[in-house]
Amino acid sequence: MDYQTWQVIVYPSSTVTKNLTLRIVGFPGSLRFDHPTDLLVNSGRKNWELKDITRKSKVEFETLNDSAAEFDIGPLIADLDKNRPLRLSLPGLINDLPIPPYLVSEWRTLVQ
């Protein structure tokens, strides 16, 4: 366990498309994300690598600081056929951040 506090948010990236963005925010000053760093997601035998889109988002919304990162979660959600538990990791920052099935269920409803 990392013994860090994280906030994980999934939201639609626009009102026109059904693309979703996953934002991870750490306590400001305690860490710094180096961009681009892709997010690794594991669920049993399945693995995904989500693209870091923070720089693109930062140009659009100057509110992101160095303790936040954003990822395109669309490919992962499209690939899921069940509400399975997920494990997130970012090399050098997050070793294992568990996401429970009920949260995955909520994320999946955002594209319906």
C-alpha positions as CSV (number, residue, x, y, z in Angstrom):
1,M,0.0,0.0,0.0
2,D,1.2,3.5,-0.8
3,Y,-0.3,5.2,2.3
4,Q,-1.2,8.1,0.1
5,T,-4.6,9.8,-0.2
6,W,-5.9,9.9,-3.8
7,Q,-9.0,11.3,-5.4
8,V,-10.2,9.4,-8.5
9,I,-12.9,11.1,-10.7
10,V,-14.4,9.9,-13.9
11,Y,-16.3,12.4,-16.0
12,P,-17.5,12.9,-19.6
13,S,-14.9,15.0,-21.5
14,S,-17.7,16.7,-23.5
15,T,-21.4,17.0,-23.7
16,V,-21.3,15.9,-27.4
17,T,-19.3,12.7,-27.2
18,K,-19.4,9.8,-24.8
19,N,-15.7,10.0,-24.2
20,L,-14.7,9.7,-20.5
21,T,-11.7,11.1,-18.7
22,L,-10.3,9.7,-15.5
23,R,-8.6,12.2,-13.2
24,I,-6.3,11.2,-10.4
25,V,-5.4,13.9,-7.8
26,G,-2.9,13.5,-5.0
27,F,-2.3,15.8,-2.1
28,P,-0.7,18.9,-3.5
29,G,3.0,19.2,-2.6
30,S,3.4,15.6,-1.7
31,L,4.0,14.3,-5.2
32,R,4.5,15.5,-8.8
33,F,3.3,13.7,-11.9
34,D,5.7,13.6,-14.8
35,H,3.8,13.8,-18.0
36,P,3.2,11.8,-20.1
37,T,3.0,8.7,-17.9
38,D,0.5,6.2,-18.9
39,L,-1.8,4.6,-16.3
40,L,-1.6,0.8,-16.0
41,V,-4.8,-1.0,-15.2
42,N,-5.2,-4.6,-14.2
43,S,-8.2,-6.9,-13.6
44,G,-7.3,-10.5,-13.2
45,R,-5.7,-11.6,-16.5
46,K,-6.7,-8.4,-18.4
47,N,-4.4,-5.4,-18.6
48,W,-4.9,-2.0,-20.1
49,E,-2.6,1.0,-20.6
50,L,-4.5,4.3,-20.5
51,K,-3.0,7.3,-22.3
52,D,-2.0,10.3,-20.3
53,I,-4.0,13.3,-21.7
54,T,-3.1,15.8,-19.0
55,R,-1.1,18.2,-21.2
56,K,-4.1,18.4,-23.6
57,S,-6.5,19.0,-20.7
58,K,-4.1,21.5,-19.1
59,V,-4.1,23.7,-22.3
60,E,-7.9,23.7,-22.1
61,F,-8.3,24.1,-18.4
62,E,-5.4,25.8,-16.6
63,T,-6.7,24.5,-13.3
64,L,-4.7,21.3,-13.3
65,N,-1.6,21.4,-11.1
66,D,1.4,19.0,-10.9
67,S,-0.4,16.8,-8.4
68,A,-3.1,15.8,-10.9
69,A,-3.1,13.6,-14.0
70,E,-5.8,12.8,-16.6
71,F,-6.3,9.7,-18.7
72,D,-8.5,8.6,-21.5
73,I,-10.6,5.8,-19.8
74,G,-12.8,5.2,-22.8
75,P,-11.0,2.2,-24.2
76,L,-11.1,0.5,-20.8
77,I,-14.8,1.1,-20.3
78,A,-15.7,0.0,-23.8
79,D,-13.7,-3.3,-23.2
80,L,-15.5,-4.1,-19.9
81,D,-18.5,-6.4,-20.0
82,K,-18.8,-6.8,-16.2
83,N,-18.3,-4.7,-13.2
84,R,-15.0,-6.2,-12.2
85,P,-12.5,-4.8,-9.6
86,L,-9.6,-2.9,-11.1
87,R,-6.1,-2.1,-9.9
88,L,-4.5,1.1,-11.0
89,S,-0.7,1.8,-11.0
90,L,1.5,4.6,-12.1
91,P,5.2,3.7,-12.3
92,G,7.1,5.4,-9.4
93,L,3.9,7.0,-7.9
94,I,1.1,4.5,-7.3
95,N,1.9,0.9,-6.8
96,D,-1.7,-0.4,-6.3
97,L,-4.8,1.7,-6.1
98,P,-7.9,-0.7,-5.9
99,I,-11.1,0.3,-7.6
100,P,-14.1,-1.7,-6.3
101,P,-16.8,-3.1,-8.7
102,Y,-19.5,-0.8,-7.5
103,L,-17.4,2.2,-8.7
104,V,-16.7,0.5,-12.0
105,S,-20.5,0.1,-12.3
106,E,-21.0,3.8,-11.8
107,W,-18.3,4.6,-14.5
108,R,-20.0,2.3,-17.0
109,T,-23.3,4.0,-16.6
110,L,-21.8,7.3,-17.8
111,V,-21.6,6.0,-21.3
112,Q,-25.1,4.6,-21.5
